[in-house]
């Protein structure tokens, strides 16, 4: 009787015991979460070698390869993971991100749809769908999906930022600006966030505040520096400070901005008080994956 009772006690533990492959996978997942990618790859490779049918290991290796910009290798791993477990919603979230990066927006949206069919409450799936739609110029659809992502995860700064960008493009600048600013409060390092904030401040005619934002972009030596100089010059122009405006436009022109080149030639290097046929600057927003 005692042996039987002992067996009842031990059996559940045996059933739930980690296999060596799952132990390696667990280590890899922990390392992946802390951005120790090389070490994570070592352990996930061991997990796959120990159990080639462990779908989550293939998916994780795909994620690691995607981080390393090995997109072809990542796609092969995701396909293997899908063969082993076609019902993993997070697999399709990961693959949609890869396809967005590769410019395959149709494939990305298909993966987002599959992810949401399996788990409609995954904020990352809604966010990836929003990104794909935004890049495909479906701003209304992108806004809806970004808002859904943020509703599901109120700490999802990137989703809130994208929502704000979309609102700005839909001429709801004040609402868009408020969301972009809140997103930057949640995550100050959002790529292009300071620039987007500056542009929306400019478009709402808050020129002095916009100057502060564009100066931050310039001081950080960030991508879009030529455009930041251009917009800061435009702020000074609207504040009727030709000297400061032209100083910035001359820098912008040297950095290759064609609109600035036109303004320097036809305004800064003349006695004109207004820019003749001032170019309409086409806004460029950074949504980075």
TARAUR-V794479 format. One record per run of one state. SS is the DSSP state (@ for helix, = for strand, . for the rest). FROM is the first residue (numbers start at 1). TO is the last residue. If there is no record, write none. Layout:
ss = [SS & SS]
from = [FROM & FROM]
to = [TO & TO]
This chain:
ss = [. & @ & . & @ & . & @ & . & @ & . & @ & . & @ & . & @ & . & @ & . & @ & . & @ & . & @ & . & @ & . & @ & . & @ & . & @ & . & @ & .]
from = [1 & 2 & 16 & 20 & 34 & 37 & 51 & 55 & 68 & 71 & 85 & 89 & 102 & 105 & 119 & 123 & 136 & 139 & 153 & 157 & 170 & 173 & 187 & 193 & 204 & 207 & 220 & 225 & 239 & 242 & 255 & 258 & 269]
to = [1 & 15 & 19 & 33 & 36 & 50 & 54 & 67 & 70 & 84 & 88 & 101 & 104 & 118 & 122 & 135 & 138 & 152 & 156 & 169 & 172 & 186 & 192 & 203 & 206 & 219 & 224 & 238 & 241 & 254 & 257 & 268 & 289]
